[in-house]
Amino acid sequence: MTFLLFGLTTVLVGYVAYAFYTSDAGEVKQKLEPEVKPDAVAAPAPKPKPAKKKATKPAAKKTKKAAEVKTEEVVAEPTQYRNPETGDTAAVPSNYRFAKRWIKEALVTEKLLDKIYKNNELDDKSSKKVKSALEKFKGIKKYHA
């Protein structure tokens, strides 16, 4: 049975290779690229004249303010937390289960959570509380590294 399966696989691979090499697969790439003769070089197209501009100063002010807001949002996102008491640093946890013990204690001391949850206590309701607490904790600059 194994010999028969091996033989059929070999025949299939051979057929695919034969079909590929005898087809026009290599020639299709050459046909898609047009031939350019040096004598038939076209003159560059004339540049269109710019349209009259209206006063855009208010729009420019809005874009500057929007750019400032975006840069503030990017800077506010911490990459690490630092424990102010011990100086210990930890990466920003993606999940409460992976958070260090001092981060969980800090969530309680900052009154973002009412207690430190154990992993088996995390159900849907408490998980939502914990996720919102972790998001609020990102905004506390005291813990930013």
C-alpha positions as protocol buffer text, in pm:
chain_id: "A"
residue {
  index: 1
  type: MET
  ca { x: 0 y: 0 z: 0 }
}
residue {
  index: 2
  type: THR
  ca { x: 282 y: 242 z: 87 }
}
residue {
  index: 3
  type: PHE
  ca { x: 456 y: 159 z: -241 }
}
residue {
  index: 4
  type: LEU
  ca { x: 138 y: 242 z: -434 }
}
residue {
  index: 5
  type: LEU
  ca { x: 99 y: 577 z: -249 }
}
residue {
  index: 6
  type: PHE
  ca { x: 464 y: 664 z: -317 }
}
residue {
  index: 7
  type: GLY
  ca { x: 423 y: 580 z: -687 }
}
residue {
  index: 8
  type: LEU
  ca { x: 112 y: 796 z: -726 }
}
residue {
  index: 9
  type: THR
  ca { x: 281 y: 1088 z: -548 }
}
residue {
  index: 10
  type: THR
  ca { x: 582 y: 1060 z: -779 }
}
residue {
  index: 11
  type: VAL
  ca { x: 361 y: 1057 z: -1087 }
}
residue {
  index: 12
  type: LEU
  ca { x: 170 y: 1363 z: -964 }
}
residue {
  index: 13
  type: VAL
  ca { x: 489 y: 1560 z: -895 }
}
residue {
  index: 14
  type: GLY
  ca { x: 627 y: 1464 z: -1235 }
}
residue {
  index: 15
  type: TYR
  ca { x: 309 y: 1577 z: -1409 }
}
residue {
  index: 16
  type: VAL
  ca { x: 311 y: 1914 z: -1231 }
}
residue {
  index: 17
  type: ALA
  ca { x: 676 y: 1971 z: -1325 }
}
residue {
  index: 18
  type: TYR
  ca { x: 609 y: 1870 z: -1687 }
}
residue {
  index: 19
  type: ALA
  ca { x: 306 y: 2101 z: -1709 }
}
residue {
  index: 20
  type: PHE
  ca { x: 503 y: 2393 z: -1567 }
}
residue {
  index: 21
  type: TYR
  ca { x: 803 y: 2361 z: -1795 }
}
residue {
  index: 22
  type: THR
  ca { x: 603 y: 2305 z: -2111 }
}
residue {
  index: 23
  type: SER
  ca { x: 360 y: 2590 z: -2047 }
}
residue {
  index: 24
  type: ASP
  ca { x: 418 y: 2956 z: -2130 }
}
residue {
  index: 25
  type: ALA
  ca { x: 487 y: 3049 z: -1767 }
}
residue {
  index: 26
  type: GLY
  ca { x: 832 y: 3189 z: -1846 }
}
residue {
  index: 27
  type: GLU
  ca { x: 715 y: 3373 z: -2155 }
}
residue {
  index: 28
  type: VAL
  ca { x: 424 y: 3548 z: -1984 }
}
residue {
  index: 29
  type: LYS
  ca { x: 661 y: 3767 z: -1783 }
}
residue {
  index: 30
  type: GLN
  ca { x: 841 y: 3873 z: -2097 }
}
residue {
  index: 31
  type: LYS
  ca { x: 517 y: 3954 z: -2279 }
}
residue {
  index: 32
  type: LEU
  ca { x: 394 y: 4178 z: -1996 }
}
residue {
  index: 33
  type: GLU
  ca { x: 698 y: 4406 z: -2016 }
}
residue {
  index: 34
  type: PRO
  ca { x: 664 y: 4631 z: -2323 }
}
residue {
  index: 35
  type: GLU
  ca { x: 968 y: 4687 z: -2535 }
}
residue {
  index: 36
  type: VAL
  ca { x: 1089 y: 5049 z: -2541 }
}
residue {
  index: 37
  type: LYS
  ca { x: 1289 y: 5163 z: -2838 }
}
residue {
  index: 38
  type: PRO
  ca { x: 1533 y: 5448 z: -2781 }
}
residue {
  index: 39
  type: ASP
  ca { x: 1412 y: 5629 z: -3096 }
}
residue {
  index: 40
  type: ALA
  ca { x: 1052 y: 5634 z: -2978 }
}
residue {
  index: 41
  type: VAL
  ca { x: 1109 y: 5808 z: -2645 }
}
residue {
  index: 42
  type: ALA
  ca { x: 811 y: 6030 z: -2571 }
}
residue {
  index: 43
  type: ALA
  ca { x: 850 y: 6391 z: -2469 }
}
residue {
  index: 44
  type: PRO
  ca { x: 771 y: 6459 z: -2104 }
}
residue {
  index: 45
  type: ALA
  ca { x: 417 y: 6573 z: -2039 }
}
residue {
  index: 46
  type: PRO
  ca { x: 377 y: 6943 z: -1958 }
}
residue {
  index: 47
  type: LYS
  ca { x: 317 y: 7023 z: -1593 }
}
residue {
  index: 48
  type: PRO
  ca { x: -36 y: 7142 z: -1513 }
}
residue {
  index: 49
  type: LYS
  ca { x: -67 y: 7490 z: -1373 }
}
residue {
  index: 50
  type: PRO
  ca { x: -155 y: 7503 z: -1003 }
}
residue {
  index: 51
  type: ALA
  ca { x: -503 y: 7623 z: -918 }
}
residue {
  index: 52
  type: LYS
  ca { x: -555 y: 7943 z: -723 }
}
residue {
  index: 53
  type: LYS
  ca { x: -529 y: 7886 z: -352 }
}
residue {
  index: 54
  type: LYS
  ca { x: -780 y: 8023 z: -107 }
}
residue {
  index: 55
  type: ALA
  ca { x: -692 y: 8130 z: 245 }
}
residue {
  index: 56
  type: THR
  ca { x: -606 y: 7809 z: 432 }
}
residue {
  index: 57
  type: LYS
  ca { x: -464 y: 7953 z: 752 }
}
residue {
  index: 58
  type: PRO
  ca { x: -746 y: 7822 z: 979 }
}
residue {
  index: 59
  type: ALA
  ca { x: -703 y: 7473 z: 839 }
}
residue {
  index: 60
  type: ALA
  ca { x: -330 y: 7487 z: 904 }
}
residue {
  index: 61
  type: LYS
  ca { x: -390 y: 7581 z: 1266 }
}
residue {
  index: 62
  type: LYS
  ca { x: -623 y: 7285 z: 1312 }
}
residue {
  index: 63
  type: THR
  ca { x: -370 y: 7041 z: 1171 }
}
residue {
  index: 64
  type: LYS
  ca { x: -97 y: 7175 z: 1400 }
}
residue {
  index: 65
  type: LYS
  ca { x: -320 y: 7128 z: 1704 }
}
residue {
  index: 66
  type: ALA
  ca { x: -413 y: 6779 z: 1591 }
}
residue {
  index: 67
  type: ALA
  ca { x: -46 y: 6692 z: 1544 }
}
residue {
  index: 68
  type: GLU
  ca { x: 36 y: 6815 z: 1895 }
}
residue {
  index: 69
  type: VAL
  ca { x: -242 y: 6603 z: 2043 }
}
residue {
  index: 70
  type: LYS
  ca { x: -120 y: 6294 z: 1860 }
}
residue {
  index: 71
  type: THR
  ca { x: 235 y: 6337 z: 1985 }
}
residue {
  index: 72
  type: GLU
  ca { x: 112 y: 6374 z: 2343 }
}
residue {
  index: 73
  type: GLU
  ca { x: -84 y: 6049 z: 2314 }
}
residue {
  index: 74
  type: VAL
  ca { x: 219 y: 5860 z: 2187 }
}
residue {
  index: 75
  type: VAL
  ca { x: 443 y: 5991 z: 2465 }
}
residue {
  index: 76
  type: ALA
  ca { x: 186 y: 5908 z: 2736 }
}
residue {
  index: 77
  type: GLU
  ca { x: 200 y: 5533 z: 2659 }
}
residue {
  index: 78
  type: PRO
  ca { x: 459 y: 5373 z: 2895 }
}
residue {
  index: 79
  type: THR
  ca { x: 674 y: 5077 z: 2798 }
}
residue {
  index: 80
  type: GLN
  ca { x: 777 y: 4987 z: 3153 }
}
residue {
  index: 81
  type: TYR
  ca { x: 657 y: 5048 z: 3504 }
}
residue {
  index: 82
  type: ARG
  ca { x: 885 y: 5141 z: 3794 }
}
residue {
  index: 83
  type: ASN
  ca { x: 806 y: 5074 z: 4156 }
}
residue {
  index: 84
  type: PRO
  ca { x: 874 y: 5407 z: 4334 }
}
residue {
  index: 85
  type: GLU
  ca { x: 945 y: 5232 z: 4667 }
}
residue {
  index: 86
  type: THR
  ca { x: 1203 y: 4975 z: 4553 }
}
residue {
  index: 87
  type: GLY
  ca { x: 1303 y: 5098 z: 4209 }
}
residue {
  index: 88
  type: ASP
  ca { x: 1209 y: 4761 z: 4055 }
}
residue {
  index: 89
  type: THR
  ca { x: 1103 y: 4780 z: 3689 }
}
residue {
  index: 90
  type: ALA
  ca { x: 864 y: 4556 z: 3499 }
}
residue {
  index: 91
  type: ALA
  ca { x: 723 y: 4546 z: 3149 }
}
residue {
  index: 92
  type: VAL
  ca { x: 368 y: 4666 z: 3093 }
}
residue {
  index: 93
  type: PRO
  ca { x: 157 y: 4352 z: 3138 }
}
residue {
  index: 94
  type: SER
  ca { x: -81 y: 4257 z: 2861 }
}
residue {
  index: 95
  type: ASN
  ca { x: -288 y: 4057 z: 3108 }
}
residue {
  index: 96
  type: TYR
  ca { x: -350 y: 4076 z: 3482 }
}
residue {
  index: 97
  type: ARG
  ca { x: -222 y: 3722 z: 3527 }
}
residue {
  index: 98
  type: PHE
  ca { x: 121 y: 3823 z: 3397 }
}
residue {
  index: 99
  type: ALA
  ca { x: 148 y: 4135 z: 3614 }
}
residue {
  index: 100
  type: LYS
  ca { x: 406 y: 4141 z: 3890 }
}
residue {
  index: 101
  type: ARG
  ca { x: 292 y: 4131 z: 4250 }
}
residue {
  index: 102
  type: TRP
  ca { x: 389 y: 4494 z: 4318 }
}
residue {
  index: 103
  type: ILE
  ca { x: 179 y: 4610 z: 4022 }
}
residue {
  index: 104
  type: LYS
  ca { x: -123 y: 4428 z: 4164 }
}
residue {
  index: 105
  type: GLU
  ca { x: -57 y: 4585 z: 4504 }
}
residue {
  index: 106
  type: ALA
  ca { x: -25 y: 4928 z: 4342 }
}
residue {
  index: 107
  type: LEU
  ca { x: -363 y: 4882 z: 4174 }
}
residue {
  index: 108
  type: VAL
  ca { x: -514 y: 4827 z: 4517 }
}
residue {
  index: 109
  type: THR
  ca { x: -327 y: 5116 z: 4684 }
}
residue {
  index: 110
  type: GLU
  ca { x: -436 y: 5354 z: 4405 }
}
residue {
  index: 111
  type: LYS
  ca { x: -794 y: 5229 z: 4468 }
}
residue {
  index: 112
  type: LEU
  ca { x: -839 y: 5111 z: 4111 }
}
residue {
  index: 113
  type: LEU
  ca { x: -928 y: 4764 z: 4243 }
}
residue {
  index: 114
  type: ASP
  ca { x: -1083 y: 4660 z: 4572 }
}
residue {
  index: 115
  type: LYS
  ca { x: -854 y: 4358 z: 4626 }
}
residue {
  index: 116
  type: ILE
  ca { x: -583 y: 4149 z: 4462 }
}
residue {
  index: 117
  type: TYR
  ca { x: -756 y: 3883 z: 4256 }
}
residue {
  index: 118
  type: LYS
  ca { x: -628 y: 3527 z: 4232 }
}
residue {
  index: 119
  type: ASN
  ca { x: -622 y: 3362 z: 3890 }
}
residue {
  index: 120
  type: ASN
  ca { x: -916 y: 3134 z: 3972 }
}
residue {
  index: 121
  type: GLU
  ca { x: -1125 y: 3436 z: 4085 }
}
residue {
  index: 122
  type: LEU
  ca { x: -1109 y: 3606 z: 3744 }
}
residue {
  index: 123
  type: ASP
  ca { x: -1449 y: 3564 z: 3583 }
}
residue {
  index: 124
  type: ASP
  ca { x: -1602 y: 3786 z: 3313 }
}
residue {
  index: 125
  type: LYS
  ca { x: -1716 y: 4060 z: 3551 }
}
residue {
  index: 126
  type: SER
  ca { x: -1390 y: 4085 z: 3744 }
}
residue {
  index: 127
  type: SER
  ca { x: -1184 y: 4060 z: 3423 }
}
residue {
  index: 128
  type: LYS
  ca { x: -1356 y: 4371 z: 3289 }
}
residue {
  index: 129
  type: LYS
  ca { x: -1281 y: 4557 z: 3614 }
}
residue {
  index: 130
  type: VAL
  ca { x: -918 y: 4451 z: 3600 }
}
residue {
  index: 131
  type: LYS
  ca { x: -875 y: 4552 z: 3234 }
}
residue {
  index: 132
  type: SER
  ca { x: -1018 y: 4897 z: 3297 }
}
residue {
  index: 133
  type: ALA
  ca { x: -799 y: 4932 z: 3608 }
}
residue {
  index: 134
  type: LEU
  ca { x: -488 y: 4842 z: 3405 }
}
residue {
  index: 135
  type: GLU
  ca { x: -580 y: 5105 z: 3145 }
}
residue {
  index: 136
  type: LYS
  ca { x: -623 y: 5370 z: 3415 }
}
residue {
  index: 137
  type: PHE
  ca { x: -295 y: 5260 z: 3574 }
}
residue {
  index: 138
  type: LYS
  ca { x: -114 y: 5346 z: 3250 }
}
residue {
  index: 139
  type: GLY
  ca { x: -210 y: 5709 z: 3304 }
}
residue {
  index: 140
  type: ILE
  ca { x: -50 y: 5737 z: 3650 }
}
residue {
  index: 141
  type: LYS
  ca { x: 288 y: 5898 z: 3584 }
}
residue {
  index: 142
  type: LYS
  ca { x: 423 y: 5807 z: 3927 }
}
residue {
  index: 143
  type: TYR
  ca { x: 478 y: 5450 z: 3805 }
}
residue {
  index: 144
  type: HIS
  ca { x: 627 y: 5528 z: 3463 }
}
residue {
  index: 145
  type: ALA
  ca { x: 988 y: 5422 z: 3415 }
}
